[in-house]
Amino acid sequence: MINVFVQLSYGYGGRNWNEQFRNKKILGTNEPYAYGYYRGSSDDIRVTYSEDIQKETFFQKYIRYAARLVFGFDFMQVWRNRGKIRSGTDVVWTYNESQMLGVMLLKKLMRLNRIKVIGQSVWLIDKWPENRLRQKFYRWLLKDVDVMTFNSRMNSDIAKKMFPHNRVEFTKFGIRCDEMLPYVRKEVGNIIAVGNDRSRDWATLAACATRMPGEEFLLATQNADAIAIAGQHANMQIASLKTNDEMSSFYNKSIMVIVPLKDNKYVSGLTVVEESGVMGVPCIVTDTGGLRDYFTDDMVYFVPVGDEQALGRAIQDLVQDEEKRGRMVKNIQEYMRTSLNSQTYVDEYVQITRQLVPGSGAAKS
């Protein structure tokens, strides 16, 4: 039996997340347990999730934040789960670099050399520290990561040069596709934009909205810049969504989804593009961040970075071409159903895990 421990950020602990999921408090297309890692469980693999302190006191939160300020990552969340990590764990999986760095520090402090680590990074390359002392600290921790994974091929290519002695893999992130809504013909519908990511290009979307005063743009976001920009445009509104049912209705009433992006290297907007496919709504997305490694032109409508005129033409094109909207949804759903979903994502981790653990049947994979 291979024991896998999934170390996630505070708020994503197994019990905490599952309770919120069951109460429909987590917006979007999600899993009963975060990111679907539980799907890696089988007759010979046991997957266990990290847990949160159910009611973190002010003092506990202060200590956790203070440690994060010092280290640059959330070591306290890893430290709180140290008992489970060192108790029979064979392989640790992490979702982002904060948890990966925390696990590697724990390994060194507690001399847990036998435990293998598959550490995923999301923003590590884009936010590589400028402080040289911290750079050296991070490199000291990362040199012993067994496998570094990236959801962006752009980042994995850079990482191979930055960390030539590490094994680096490009793994495609997918979301839950167990139920996908079919495309529904709509003569009219809302034009929506979803997301809080720091790489969203709300300024270009606003410039496009200015050119299209006859269209209404609804934004599901808590981003302060987006809220400020929307307040300056009569045809841009912020949609306040508090439950997953409200989010589903938001998608159902839309005719298309726009994912406007600034230049980035970490496939910003990926989850929303996938979610649009699951919800049966065509998507316009900025051509940046390595999203072309995931999607083709017959699945999504790509537009150049920072080009409000191209964005406006794309909107008009899809508004006028109902058949094209339907084809795009059909194509992306067929692809996601078979090749890009949470199960295919976790399967990659299972395959790597079997390679790392001797005698686990890797040759049979």
C-alpha angles and dihedrals in degrees: 000000000000113000112211120190118199110208111197137171123278109282093034097078117137101252095035095050095043092052092051091046093053090049090050092238096130109085120224137020103326144157130248084247121030118281094351096270089142086073087076091072115112141144091293103027125068116194119201126182129219115249135223130227098260095221110020110202122223090254093050091049091048092053092048092050093044091053090048090052091052099043101028091235138066101268094158093064088055092044091053089057096044093111093059093042096054095039105089098316114152100179133016121208121198131187100208141020094256091065093038092055090045093052092048091052090049090050091054095044094048097032093237094164095150092064115093121215130210100189120191120202127200107170101012095108097038091047101035105157120257093207107097095210090055090046090056091046092052093046090050089054097041098048090079098047105122095213127006113202131195131189088211122069088204090060094042090053091052091045092055088061095041094047105028093165095054128084106244124191135186108223122183114232116220136178134221111297099169090118121026124181116233120240113271122205111242128181091192134016145141124287104225139187123197134192149068099220117139090234096061111124101219092159093063091046089052092049088052091049089053089057091049106048091162093064127077119221119200118196124201100196144113093207109132094216092052092049091050093047093047089054089061096053124068093208096050120081135175114234113214106215119180105165137040090244089059090049091051091050089049091058094041092057094049129096095198143357123229121204106188112190142185120220110291140148103218104074093258111195094026096124093050092049090052091045090052088055092051090049092050096243124130117241137216112201137177113253100241144095096049096292090141087069085067107033141032131215092263091058102045135011108247121205129182122263115273095359109132092175092056089046090052092050090050091052092049091046093054094041089056098039110062093168091056091052090053094048092051092053092046092051097047092045093051090050095046093046092060108021114018118046141101092277094054088046094053091042088065090056092048090053093050091046092055089051092053098048113067115231093014095122098260090151090062094055 
